[in-house]
Amino acid sequence: MDFQAYQQQSRSTARYPGAGANPIYPTLGLSGEAGEVADKVKKVLRDQGGVFSAEAVASLKLELGDVLWYVAQLATELGLDLDQIALANLDKLASRDARNVISGSGDNR
């Protein structure tokens, strides 16, 4: 599956207040789901000594799917295509790598 197909198909399940004109809802959902991913990883560090069991990976897979869903909905609300977002990100990273500034901080490096 490609990003464009995912974005289009996932939209059929977008049932939230003002869907189609509400970027706030998917933004808040994205934050919450990203927090759930971080919490699960934290618990792997705390409870499993940093060893990711098959169960932990399966659980993270589901949470990452939720993150992806909210990213797709936010992109749609903003009139953006996931394919274009992904390509722009790869271009940005390749440019940073070519200029030897891939590590460090700041958006404009």
TAFENDA-V64309 format. One record per residue. RES is the residue in three letters. PSI is psi in radians with two decimals (* if undefined). NEAR is the number of other ideal C-beta (glycine too) atoms within 10 Angstrom. D_FIRST is the distance of its C-alpha to the first C-alpha in Angstrom with 1 decimal. Layout:
res	psi	near	d_first
RES	PSI	NEAR	D_FIRST
RES	PSI	NEAR	D_FIRST
This chain:
res	psi	near	d_first
MET	2.43	6	0.0
ASP	2.96	9	3.8
PHE	-0.73	18	6.8
GLN	-0.79	13	8.4
ALA	-0.75	11	6.4
TYR	-0.83	16	6.7
GLN	-0.78	21	10.2
GLN	-0.79	13	11.2
GLN	-0.63	11	10.5
SER	-0.43	18	11.9
ARG	-0.48	14	14.9
SER	-0.27	7	16.2
THR	0.18	9	17.2
ALA	1.63	17	19.0
ARG	1.59	6	22.5
TYR	2.84	14	24.8
PRO	2.22	8	28.0
GLY	0.38	10	27.7
ALA	2.26	14	23.9
GLY	-0.30	9	23.5
ALA	0.63	7	26.4
ASN	1.46	15	26.3
PRO	-0.26	15	24.6
ILE	-0.78	12	27.0
TYR	-0.93	17	25.5
PRO	-0.45	22	21.9
THR	-0.79	15	23.8
LEU	-0.69	13	25.9
GLY	-0.71	18	23.1
LEU	-0.77	19	21.3
SER	-0.77	12	24.6
GLY	-0.78	12	25.2
GLU	-0.67	19	22.0
ALA	-0.65	16	22.3
GLY	-0.67	12	25.9
GLU	-0.69	17	24.8
VAL	-0.85	16	22.7
ALA	-0.70	11	25.8
ASP	-0.72	11	28.1
LYS	-0.70	17	26.3
VAL	-0.72	15	26.5
LYS	-0.74	10	30.1
LYS	-0.52	12	30.9
VAL	-0.73	18	29.6
LEU	-0.76	11	32.0
ARG	-0.81	9	34.8
ASP	-0.37	10	34.6
GLN	0.27	12	33.0
GLY	0.45	7	34.4
GLY	0.13	9	31.0
VAL	2.09	9	29.7
PHE	1.82	14	26.2
SER	2.90	10	26.5
ALA	-0.65	7	23.7
GLU	-0.76	9	24.4
ALA	-0.73	16	24.2
VAL	-0.74	11	20.8
ALA	-0.70	9	19.5
SER	-0.72	17	21.0
LEU	-0.62	16	19.6
LYS	-0.77	9	16.0
LEU	-0.77	11	16.7
GLU	-0.69	18	18.4
LEU	-0.58	15	15.8
GLY	-0.70	11	13.4
ASP	-0.70	16	16.3
VAL	-0.81	18	16.7
LEU	-0.71	17	13.1
TRP	-0.82	20	13.9
TYR	-0.64	21	17.2
VAL	-0.77	22	16.0
ALA	-0.72	24	13.8
GLN	-0.71	24	16.9
LEU	-0.76	19	19.3
ALA	-0.77	19	17.5
THR	-0.77	20	17.6
GLU	-0.55	19	21.2
LEU	0.03	11	22.0
GLY	0.49	7	20.5
LEU	2.64	15	18.1
ASP	2.34	15	14.6
LEU	-0.64	20	12.3
ASP	-0.79	15	11.6
GLN	-0.67	12	15.4
ILE	-0.80	16	16.0
ALA	-0.79	13	14.1
LEU	-0.74	12	15.8
ALA	-0.68	11	19.1
ASN	-0.77	10	18.9
LEU	-0.69	10	18.5
ASP	-0.77	10	21.3
LYS	-0.79	13	23.5
LEU	-0.67	11	23.1
ALA	-0.68	11	23.9
SER	-0.77	12	26.9
ARG	-0.72	14	28.1
ASP	-0.77	11	27.8
ALA	-0.55	9	29.7
ARG	0.08	9	32.4
ASN	0.69	8	32.6
VAL	0.49	12	32.0
ILE	-0.52	13	28.7
SER	2.82	8	30.7
GLY	-2.83	8	33.0
SER	2.85	5	32.7
GLY	2.46	6	32.4
ASP	-0.66	5	29.8
ASN	1.26	4	31.6
ARG	*	12	32.2
